[in-house]
Amino acid sequence: MIEFKLTGEYIALFQLLKATHLCGTGGEAKVMIGEGLVTVNGDVETRLRKKIRVGEVVAYDGNQITVR
């Protein structure tokens, strides 16, 4: 499990995947999201710029990110 400390009000989903090094580039993150491989709070999320806020849980490729 990865804990990500949010410094602002939110972070875009594709930026979170890049910031946590689960995807090498923002472009790679966008492809993975577009293919339906990412979940937010247990639901598949395909919006690239979905605003992720404190308390949400993102999962991708067997990894879980908890936003604090």
C-alpha positions in Angstrom: 0.0 0.0 0.0 1.2 3.5 -0.9 0.3 6.5 1.1 0.2 9.8 -0.8 0.3 13.1 1.1 -1.9 15.6 -0.7 -0.6 19.2 -0.5 -3.5 20.9 -2.2 -7.3 20.4 -2.5 -7.0 17.6 -5.0 -4.8 15.9 -7.6 -5.8 14.7 -11.1 -5.9 10.9 -11.3 -3.3 10.7 -14.1 -1.0 13.0 -12.1 -1.4 10.8 -9.0 -0.3 7.7 -10.9 2.7 9.5 -12.2 3.6 11.1 -8.8 3.5 7.7 -7.1 5.7 6.2 -9.9 3.1 3.6 -10.8 3.3 4.9 -14.4 6.5 6.3 -15.9 4.8 9.2 -17.7 1.5 11.0 -17.7 0.8 9.6 -21.2 1.2 6.1 -19.9 -1.1 6.9 -17.0 -3.7 8.2 -19.4 -3.6 5.1 -21.5 -4.0 2.8 -18.4 -7.0 4.9 -17.1 -8.6 5.0 -20.6 -8.4 1.2 -20.8 -10.3 0.9 -17.5 -7.4 -0.5 -15.5 -7.7 1.9 -12.6 -10.2 2.0 -9.8 -11.2 4.8 -7.4 -12.9 3.7 -4.2 -13.5 0.3 -5.8 -15.1 1.6 -9.0 -13.5 1.6 -12.5 -12.6 5.2 -13.4 -12.0 6.3 -17.0 -11.9 10.1 -16.4 -8.2 11.2 -16.8 -8.7 14.4 -14.8 -10.9 12.9 -12.0 -10.2 15.0 -8.9 -8.7 12.7 -6.2 -9.2 14.1 -2.7 -8.1 13.2 0.8 -9.6 9.8 1.9 -9.9 8.3 -1.5 -8.3 5.0 -2.5 -6.9 4.4 -6.0 -5.9 0.9 -7.2 -3.8 0.0 -10.2 -1.8 -3.1 -11.2 -2.1 -4.7 -7.8 -1.1 -1.5 -6.0 -3.3 0.6 -3.7 -2.8 4.3 -3.1 -4.4 5.9 -0.1 -4.6 9.7 -0.3 -3.9 11.5 3.0 
